């Protein structure tokens, strides 16, 4: 079993006026086989949580712990976190000019596994993963995210997810900017990932529309850098109907 455990996490960023606390005490446990959805208004710290787990240097952890199967995640480098089994799908995937998708994926797989995959089987695996996300095999020769549409970027990330096969996937607004067809493809990819083994998923989103295709076990309302309320899938429907106002007002 794999467990990602976040306890009383506090995170700050540097500003012109000094450090500003963004996360103000987040506690959350994600066990294998569970899907957790985090919903909240803009600026509530949802993406900060994702990047802090992944080890982005912009964010400084000022308190609390993050462990994966008991190992101290915060003491790991970014690549060590990936090898330990963490995966982050970013809200805004960056362009990597001059690096093909094929080379990028093989390099990432080698880094995570500690050895290069056998080329013949790897090419078949990559083509199959791209095909499952509705991408042509020729897509692998394009430069990473360069000139990609929003849908292509997110489909590519789902292909990465399947090929790297982490223990826990942190998906930061994977539904952002997707049309309905791309949304379904992305959701199907996440569901395949979960079905292939006991995997943990942390899904960060503003809207309930992706939750119509990926059923969460738990929904967390995120406001002012912490979890304000927790519930089941029905909580997402309540948020869709009522919004976040009552939670935001409670923090004022």
Rosetta silent file (secondary structure, phi, psi, omega in degrees, C-alpha in Angstrom):
SEQUENCE: XXXXXXXXXXXXXXXXXXXXXXXXXXXXXXXXXXXXXXXXXXXXXXXXXXXXXXXXXXXXXXXXXXXXXXXXXXXXXXXXXXXXXXXXXXXXXXXXXXXXXXXXXXXXXXXXXXXXXXXXXXXXXXXXXXXXXXXXXXXXXXXXXXXXXXXXXXXXXXXXXXXXXXXXXXXXXXXXXXXXXXXXXXXXXXXXXXXXXXXXXXXXXXXXXXXXXXXXXXXXXXXXXXXXXXXXXXXXXXXXXXXXXXXXXXXX
SCORE:     score description
SCORE:     0.000 S_00000001
   1 L     0.000  144.376  177.383    0.000    0.000    0.000 S_00000001
   2 L  -116.343  138.826 -179.060    1.102    3.572   -0.730 S_00000001
   3 E  -138.056  124.984  171.734    0.136    6.561    1.363 S_00000001
   4 E  -100.142  119.022 -175.116    0.839   10.263    0.820 S_00000001
   5 E  -121.278  121.300  179.142    0.424   12.033    4.140 S_00000001
   6 E  -112.121  124.131 -177.620    0.400   15.819    4.523 S_00000001
   7 E  -125.936  119.050  172.617    0.380   17.167    8.079 S_00000001
   8 E    46.672   49.968 -175.241   -0.089   20.816    9.090 S_00000001
   9 E   -78.781  126.808  175.181    1.713   22.080    5.980 S_00000001
  10 E  -119.497  132.568 -177.369    2.638   25.769    5.920 S_00000001
  11 E  -137.646  139.250  179.564    4.168   27.295    2.791 S_00000001
  12 E  -127.829  159.307  172.406    5.309   30.836    1.984 S_00000001
  13 E  -125.422  152.481  178.442    6.550   32.741   -1.064 S_00000001
  14 E   -81.409  135.371  175.268    8.887   35.719   -1.173 S_00000001
  15 E  -128.575  174.580  178.513    7.350   39.066   -2.109 S_00000001
  16 L   -61.481  -26.405 -178.896    8.653   42.636   -2.219 S_00000001
  17 L   -96.064    9.255 -179.409    7.198   43.091    1.273 S_00000001
  18 E   108.783 -177.272 -178.546    8.776   39.923    2.615 S_00000001
  19 E   -61.838  138.335  176.714    7.562   36.315    2.935 S_00000001
  20 E  -121.556  124.787 -178.731    3.839   35.785    2.429 S_00000001
  21 E   -76.884  126.722  179.926    2.186   32.664    3.819 S_00000001
  22 E  -104.314  -49.305  174.802    0.051   30.897    1.215 S_00000001
  23 E   -97.575  131.495 -170.280   -0.691   27.542    2.873 S_00000001
  24 E  -119.739   33.966  177.097   -1.783   27.959    6.475 S_00000001
  25 E   115.046   71.490 -178.102   -1.916   24.426    7.821 S_00000001
  26 E   -97.743  128.158  176.148   -3.003   21.737    5.330 S_00000001
  27 E  -126.251  123.364 -174.378   -3.622   18.212    6.596 S_00000001
  28 E  -159.687  135.757  177.355   -4.588   15.522    4.082 S_00000001
  29 E  -122.386  126.605  179.563   -3.982   11.792    3.642 S_00000001
  30 E  -117.618  114.851  179.601   -4.252   10.066    0.244 S_00000001
  31 E   -99.636  159.131 -179.382   -4.161    6.269    0.291 S_00000001
  32 L   -61.862  143.743 -176.959   -3.808    4.025   -2.734 S_00000001
  33 L    87.712   -4.937 -177.791   -7.072    3.450   -4.513 S_00000001
  34 L  -105.372  143.194  171.457   -8.424    6.839   -3.410 S_00000001
  35 E  -115.732  121.901  178.701   -9.268    9.887   -5.499 S_00000001
  36 E  -112.026  128.226  176.057   -9.340   13.205   -3.661 S_00000001
  37 E  -106.042  129.734  174.616  -10.712   16.320   -5.352 S_00000001
  38 E  -108.886  123.211 -179.494   -9.677   19.752   -4.101 S_00000001
  39 E  -124.405  145.412  178.812  -12.000   22.573   -5.106 S_00000001
  40 L   178.452  167.540 -178.474  -11.792   26.240   -4.253 S_00000001
  41 L   -71.182  167.028  174.814  -11.772   29.800   -5.589 S_00000001
  42 L   -57.258  141.683  175.919   -8.864   31.416   -7.419 S_00000001
  43 L    79.631    9.723 -176.921   -6.005   32.371   -5.132 S_00000001
  44 L   -85.907  -10.829  177.424   -6.909   29.912   -2.397 S_00000001
  45 L   105.308   10.697 -177.319   -3.587   28.045   -2.608 S_00000001
  46 H   -62.909  -49.358 -179.799   -4.605   24.910   -4.515 S_00000001
  47 H   -68.604  -32.562  175.834   -1.766   25.089   -7.036 S_00000001
  48 H   -59.183  -40.399  177.262    0.668   26.061   -4.287 S_00000001
  49 H   -59.986  -46.608 -178.733   -0.146   22.765   -2.592 S_00000001
  50 H   -61.385  -47.862 -177.044    0.579   20.848   -5.803 S_00000001
  51 H   -69.773  -31.977  178.336    3.884   22.615   -6.490 S_00000001
  52 H   -67.932  -39.070  176.798    5.009   22.333   -2.880 S_00000001
  53 H   -63.211  -38.818 -177.095    4.479   18.564   -2.946 S_00000001
  54 H   -78.753  -18.800  177.302    6.487   18.383   -6.180 S_00000001
  55 L    97.510   28.057  178.730    9.334   20.549   -4.821 S_00000001
  56 L   -63.460  130.707 -174.923    9.071   23.783   -6.814 S_00000001
  57 L   -67.776  -15.607 -179.906   11.860   26.115   -5.596 S_00000001
  58 L   -67.479  -24.733 -172.560    9.573   29.162   -5.560 S_00000001
  59 L  -106.175  132.082 -179.264    7.756   27.833   -2.501 S_00000001
  60 E  -108.532  120.380  177.183    9.299   27.625    0.971 S_00000001
  61 E   -78.214  119.931 -177.201    7.900   25.123    3.443 S_00000001
  62 E  -104.767   -6.242  178.511    7.831   26.862    6.834 S_00000001
  63 E  -175.716  157.056  177.290    6.139   24.110    8.806 S_00000001
  64 E    93.545 -179.072 -176.623    4.591   20.674    8.686 S_00000001
  65 E  -137.221  153.931  170.242    5.507   17.414    6.969 S_00000001
  66 E  -134.521  122.672  179.027    4.861   15.509    3.744 S_00000001
  67 E  -128.014  148.718  173.789    5.632   11.789    3.655 S_00000001
  68 E  -123.549  113.868 -175.558    5.193    9.058    1.061 S_00000001
  69 L    53.236   38.385  177.160    5.096    5.590    2.573 S_00000001
  70 L    86.161  -12.424 -179.647    6.780    7.063    5.628 S_00000001
  71 E   -84.916  141.517 -177.394    9.679    8.656    3.692 S_00000001
  72 E   -73.594  103.320 -179.173   10.275   12.402    4.100 S_00000001
  73 H   -67.012  -38.651 -175.776    9.247   13.957    0.782 S_00000001
  74 H   -66.461  -20.212  177.314   10.355   17.453    1.783 S_00000001
  75 H   -87.926   -0.271 -178.329   13.902   16.185    2.254 S_00000001
  76 L   -95.851  151.026  169.034   14.033   14.855   -1.313 S_00000001
  77 L   -72.681  170.518 -179.060   15.194   16.618   -4.458 S_00000001
  78 H   -59.973  -44.868 -178.652   12.664   16.999   -7.272 S_00000001
  79 H   -69.256  -31.956  176.149   14.004   13.980   -9.164 S_00000001
  80 H   -66.068  -35.421  177.686   14.052   11.902   -5.964 S_00000001
  81 H   -65.105  -40.159  178.354   10.359   12.697   -5.458 S_00000001
  82 H   -65.070  -42.685  179.693    9.624   11.444   -8.967 S_00000001
  83 H   -66.783  -29.973  178.876   11.605    8.244   -8.360 S_00000001
  84 H   -71.690  -18.471  176.549    9.752    7.753   -5.078 S_00000001
  85 L   120.479   17.728  177.354    6.482    7.677   -7.022 S_00000001
  86 E   -99.746  141.974  179.206    5.110   11.234   -7.221 S_00000001
  87 E  -135.284  134.598  177.331    3.789   12.718  -10.465 S_00000001
  88 E  -120.642  123.072  169.104    2.638   16.283  -11.127 S_00000001
  89 E   -98.693  117.585 -172.054    0.526   17.340  -14.097 S_00000001
  90 L   -83.906  152.297  176.467    0.866   21.127  -14.257 S_00000001
  91 L   -63.765  -38.762 -179.724   -1.877   23.610  -14.978 S_00000001
  92 L  -126.042   85.400 -179.460    0.382   25.308  -17.537 S_00000001
  93 L   -59.910  138.496 -175.170    2.849   22.778  -19.009 S_00000001
  94 L   -87.261  152.864  175.197    6.035   24.491  -20.183 S_00000001
  95 L   -79.481  144.058  177.299    7.510   24.376  -23.677 S_00000001
  96 E  -128.183   81.397 -177.980   10.830   22.556  -24.145 S_00000001
  97 E   -59.599  140.733  176.099   12.208   23.674  -27.535 S_00000001
  98 E    83.814   -2.706  178.665   14.618   21.274  -29.215 S_00000001
  99 E  -117.977  118.999 -178.994   13.519   18.236  -27.198 S_00000001
 100 E   -74.799  156.692  176.273   11.165   15.789  -28.893 S_00000001
 101 H   -57.139  -41.898 -178.843    8.309   14.139  -27.047 S_00000001
 102 H   -60.784  -46.890  179.900    9.925   10.748  -27.714 S_00000001
 103 H   -67.845  -39.471  179.399   13.255   11.784  -26.162 S_00000001
 104 H   -60.738  -47.618 -177.529   11.568   13.554  -23.282 S_00000001
 105 H   -65.484  -41.552 -178.988    9.462   10.526  -22.367 S_00000001
 106 H   -68.305  -38.892  177.599   12.379    8.079  -22.602 S_00000001
 107 H   -63.831  -42.383  179.267   14.616   10.351  -20.518 S_00000001
 108 H   -64.748  -42.588  179.593   11.889   10.702  -17.886 S_00000001
 109 H   -63.996  -40.948  178.286   11.288    6.949  -17.789 S_00000001
 110 H   -63.074  -42.882 -179.337   15.018    6.284  -17.448 S_00000001
 111 H   -64.816  -40.059 -177.813   15.312    8.799  -14.605 S_00000001
 112 H   -73.265  -42.367 -175.577   12.347    7.329  -12.719 S_00000001
 113 H   -86.707  -19.277 -178.759   13.245    3.649  -13.187 S_00000001
 114 L    85.626    0.846  175.571   17.010    4.023  -12.912 S_00000001
 115 L  -154.282  150.832 -177.615   17.593    2.257  -16.238 S_00000001
 116 L   -73.100  138.487  175.593   16.680    2.925  -19.840 S_00000001
 117 L   -69.502  151.476  177.970   13.700    1.018  -21.237 S_00000001
 118 L   -64.047  128.740 -168.084   14.375   -1.396  -24.070 S_00000001
 119 H   -58.896  -44.397 -175.000   14.011    0.653  -27.229 S_00000001
 120 H   -63.378  -48.590 -179.357   11.861   -1.760  -29.269 S_00000001
 121 H   -71.548  -31.370 -178.535    9.229   -2.328  -26.592 S_00000001
 122 H   -65.610  -43.328  178.581    9.408    1.305  -25.473 S_00000001
 123 H   -59.479  -41.658  177.325    8.471    2.653  -28.907 S_00000001
 124 H   -63.874  -41.908  179.778    5.453    0.340  -28.930 S_00000001
 125 H   -63.619  -42.782 -179.929    4.494    1.443  -25.421 S_00000001
 126 H   -64.546  -47.125 -179.833    4.771    5.131  -26.328 S_00000001
 127 H   -61.101  -38.247  179.118    2.731    4.747  -29.518 S_00000001
 128 H   -67.150  -41.993  179.565    0.070    2.818  -27.611 S_00000001
 129 H   -65.502  -41.119  177.490   -0.119    5.453  -24.868 S_00000001
 130 H   -64.165  -42.231 -179.647   -0.383    8.258  -27.427 S_00000001
 131 H   -61.463  -40.241 -178.989   -3.055    6.366  -29.318 S_00000001
 132 H   -65.864  -22.999  177.892   -5.122    5.880  -26.161 S_00000001
 133 L   -99.183   10.538  176.120   -5.127    9.642  -25.682 S_00000001
 134 L    79.883   21.722  179.639   -6.125   10.302  -29.287 S_00000001
 135 L  -108.447  139.762  178.677   -2.663   11.400  -30.468 S_00000001
 136 L   -71.538  146.922  177.442   -0.989   10.181  -33.666 S_00000001
 137 H   -54.121  -30.497  179.002    2.369    8.363  -33.298 S_00000001
 138 H   -63.048  -18.911  177.899    3.963   11.189  -35.332 S_00000001
 139 H   -57.776  -29.387 -176.290    3.208   13.418  -32.337 S_00000001
 140 H   -66.305  -16.260 -179.276    6.245   11.874  -30.609 S_00000001
 141 H   -92.685   -4.360  177.917    8.569   13.718  -33.017 S_00000001
 142 L   -80.192  155.550  176.376    7.269   17.165  -32.098 S_00000001
 143 E   -71.792  143.887 -172.255    9.067   19.367  -29.574 S_00000001
 144 E   -58.406  116.004  174.997    7.579   19.146  -26.089 S_00000001
 145 L    64.209    3.478 -178.569    4.556   21.464  -25.777 S_00000001
 146 L   -80.378  113.490 -178.357    5.856   23.731  -28.573 S_00000001
 147 L    75.727    8.408  179.323    2.844   24.839  -30.577 S_00000001
 148 L   -72.765  145.483  168.933    0.610   22.337  -28.798 S_00000001
 149 L   -73.295  167.845  177.607   -3.038   23.181  -28.299 S_00000001
 150 H   -58.435  -40.699  179.363   -4.357   23.116  -24.740 S_00000001
 151 H   -65.924  -39.253  178.926   -5.910   19.725  -25.400 S_00000001
 152 H   -64.883  -39.631  178.715   -2.676   18.309  -26.827 S_00000001
 153 H   -60.987  -45.098 -176.448   -0.720   19.447  -23.765 S_00000001
 154 H   -73.697  -34.821  175.647   -3.117   17.750  -21.379 S_00000001
 155 H   -64.567  -40.494  177.907   -3.364   14.557  -23.481 S_00000001
 156 H   -60.850  -40.534  178.907    0.436   14.426  -23.534 S_00000001
 157 H   -64.600  -36.006  178.007    0.490   14.650  -19.736 S_00000001
 158 H   -68.588  -36.744  174.473   -1.926   11.738  -19.470 S_00000001
 159 H   -61.937  -41.955  175.138    0.342    9.710  -21.760 S_00000001
 160 H   -57.873  -46.418 -178.969    3.220   10.583  -19.413 S_00000001
 161 H   -55.773  -46.539 -178.585    1.139    9.454  -16.447 S_00000001
 162 H   -66.338  -40.551 -175.336    0.473    6.056  -18.007 S_00000001
 163 H   -75.236  -35.909 -178.142    4.083    5.501  -19.078 S_00000001
 164 H   -83.719  -25.113  172.054    5.753    6.624  -15.840 S_00000001
 165 L    50.639   61.752 -179.515    3.207    4.766  -13.676 S_00000001
 166 L   -75.980  177.232  174.893    3.703    6.635  -10.362 S_00000001
 167 L   -83.067  -39.272 -176.927    2.203    5.773   -6.978 S_00000001
 168 E  -133.850  128.996  177.890    0.416    9.104   -6.558 S_00000001
 169 E  -107.755  124.807  174.384   -0.683   11.522   -9.286 S_00000001
 170 E  -104.994  113.069 -173.004   -1.200   15.191   -8.460 S_00000001
 171 E  -112.074  105.632 -175.185   -3.263   16.719  -11.268 S_00000001
 172 E   -91.261  101.368  178.546   -3.385   20.518  -11.150 S_00000001
 173 L    50.182   50.845  178.252   -6.430   21.734  -13.099 S_00000001
 174 L   -61.290  -22.641 -179.314   -6.025   19.066  -15.759 S_00000001
 175 L   -87.351   -1.964 -175.643   -9.443   20.078  -17.097 S_00000001
 176 L   -62.689  124.342  174.361   -8.406   23.707  -17.661 S_00000001
 177 L    75.097   11.584 -177.239   -9.188   24.925  -21.185 S_00000001
 178 L   -92.143  140.787  169.865  -10.393   21.563  -22.480 S_00000001
 179 L   -78.379  174.732 -172.136  -13.341   21.058  -24.817 S_00000001
 180 H   -64.115  -35.544  179.832  -15.737   18.246  -23.997 S_00000001
 181 H   -67.262  -46.536  179.077  -14.017   15.672  -26.224 S_00000001
 182 H   -65.368  -36.321  178.343  -10.564   16.339  -24.762 S_00000001
 183 H   -60.466  -43.601  179.398  -12.042   16.357  -21.265 S_00000001
 184 H   -64.456  -41.415  179.802  -13.458   12.869  -21.776 S_00000001
 185 H   -62.416  -44.986  179.921  -10.139   11.583  -23.140 S_00000001
 186 H   -63.341  -45.119  179.708   -8.235   12.999  -20.163 S_00000001
 187 H   -62.334  -41.416  178.189  -10.760   11.591  -17.680 S_00000001
 188 H   -62.000  -37.751  178.672  -10.602    8.168  -19.331 S_00000001
 189 H   -64.933  -41.981  177.872   -6.802    8.261  -19.021 S_00000001
 190 H   -64.641  -41.666  178.952   -6.982    9.030  -15.301 S_00000001
 191 H   -65.597  -36.596  175.889   -9.513    6.237  -14.806 S_00000001
 192 H   -64.164  -42.753  179.120   -7.259    3.803  -16.705 S_00000001
 193 H   -57.554  -46.641 -179.349   -4.341    4.794  -14.504 S_00000001
 194 H   -66.368  -39.262 -176.602   -6.353    4.061  -11.372 S_00000001
 195 H   -70.571  -22.591 -177.697   -7.732    0.792  -12.735 S_00000001
 196 L   -74.405   -9.512 -179.978   -4.235   -0.501  -13.596 S_00000001
 197 L   171.774  172.588  179.520   -3.365   -0.770   -9.902 S_00000001
 198 L   -74.886  101.463 -176.460   -4.031    0.769   -6.528 S_00000001
 199 L  -121.232  149.733  174.237   -3.058    4.368   -7.204 S_00000001
 200 E   -98.811  140.898  179.299   -3.691    7.603   -5.355 S_00000001
 201 E  -130.704  128.634  171.917   -5.010   10.650   -7.216 S_00000001
 202 E  -113.069  110.367 -172.680   -5.149   14.256   -6.011 S_00000001
 203 E  -109.699  115.276 -179.661   -7.287   16.192   -8.482 S_00000001
 204 E  -101.215  126.287 -175.850   -7.308   19.986   -8.235 S_00000001
 205 E  -154.284  158.310  173.421  -10.138   21.709  -10.073 S_00000001
 206 L   -90.632  -30.142 -165.545  -12.474   24.715  -10.068 S_00000001
 207 L  -122.389  162.876 -179.284  -15.460   22.973  -11.581 S_00000001
 208 L   -86.391   -7.462 -169.576  -17.499   19.819  -11.234 S_00000001
 209 H   -62.739  -37.859  178.260  -17.517   18.952  -14.924 S_00000001
 210 H   -71.276  -23.026 -179.838  -14.471   16.648  -14.773 S_00000001
 211 H   -77.169   -4.832  171.466  -15.993   15.000  -11.688 S_00000001
 212 H   -77.893  -18.045 -178.516  -18.802   13.755  -13.903 S_00000001
 213 L  -113.375  -23.233  175.152  -16.233   11.448  -15.504 S_00000001
 214 L  -120.186  110.135 -175.791  -13.847   10.873  -12.570 S_00000001
 215 L   -84.999  116.560 -179.923  -15.742   10.020   -9.403 S_00000001
 216 L   -79.907  149.572  171.932  -13.903   11.255   -6.295 S_00000001
 217 L   -81.656  -33.009 -178.492  -13.965    9.383   -3.022 S_00000001
 218 E  -138.288  142.993  175.013  -13.452   12.628   -1.124 S_00000001
 219 E  -121.140  132.518 -179.450  -14.011   16.292   -1.929 S_00000001
 220 E  -120.563  130.016  175.557  -12.157   19.027   -0.022 S_00000001
 221 E   -89.771  122.132 -174.880  -13.086   22.718   -0.073 S_00000001
 222 E  -108.835  118.987 -179.878   -9.890   24.782   -0.135 S_00000001
 223 E  -142.841  135.663  175.587  -10.082   28.401    1.056 S_00000001
 224 L    53.270   40.486  171.932   -7.406   30.788    2.368 S_00000001
 225 L    79.929   15.272  176.993   -4.652   28.194    2.250 S_00000001
 226 E  -155.305  169.040  179.704   -6.341   25.395    4.127 S_00000001
 227 E   -82.618  120.566 -176.882   -9.138   22.840    3.929 S_00000001
 228 E   -92.813  -27.894  179.306  -12.396   24.426    5.081 S_00000001
 229 E  -159.523  152.779  178.997  -14.693   21.415    4.667 S_00000001
 230 E  -132.315  150.204  178.340  -14.558   17.783    3.556 S_00000001
 231 E  -170.347 -165.256  178.142  -17.187   15.415    2.202 S_00000001
 232 L   -96.525 -165.526 -178.634  -18.079   12.956   -0.515 S_00000001
 233 H   -56.455  -27.307 -179.129  -19.042   13.511   -4.169 S_00000001
 234 H   -64.551  -25.207  179.155  -22.238   15.225   -3.064 S_00000001
 235 H   -66.158  -34.593  177.663  -20.167   18.138   -1.731 S_00000001
 236 H   -62.791  -41.223  178.982  -19.015   18.924   -5.283 S_00000001
 237 H   -65.771  -36.884  177.194  -22.625   19.227   -6.410 S_00000001
 238 H   -63.245  -41.930  179.150  -23.341   21.527   -3.471 S_00000001
 239 H   -65.093  -37.948  178.358  -20.417   23.754   -4.478 S_00000001
 240 H   -61.531  -38.186 -177.519  -21.664   23.851   -8.062 S_00000001
 241 H   -80.587  -36.798 -170.090  -25.043   25.065   -6.841 S_00000001
 242 H  -110.026  -18.365 -177.782  -23.959   27.417   -4.055 S_00000001
 243 L    77.823 -167.225 -173.828  -20.390   28.490   -4.859 S_00000001
 244 L  -106.035    2.943 -170.457  -17.663   29.277   -2.334 S_00000001
 245 H   -53.713  -45.947 -174.159  -19.064   32.474   -0.812 S_00000001
 246 H   -65.757  -30.726  178.303  -19.969   31.092    2.600 S_00000001
 247 H   -75.293  -39.350  178.876  -16.477   29.619    3.015 S_00000001
 248 H   -65.726  -43.521 -179.197  -14.758   32.800    1.891 S_00000001
 249 H   -63.402  -31.847 -179.064  -16.886   34.953    4.220 S_00000001
 250 H   -68.121  -18.239 -178.985  -16.026   32.678    7.130 S_00000001
 251 H   -93.240  -10.205 -176.410  -12.336   33.580    6.694 S_00000001
 252 L   -80.160    0.000    0.000  -12.906   37.362    6.721 S_00000001
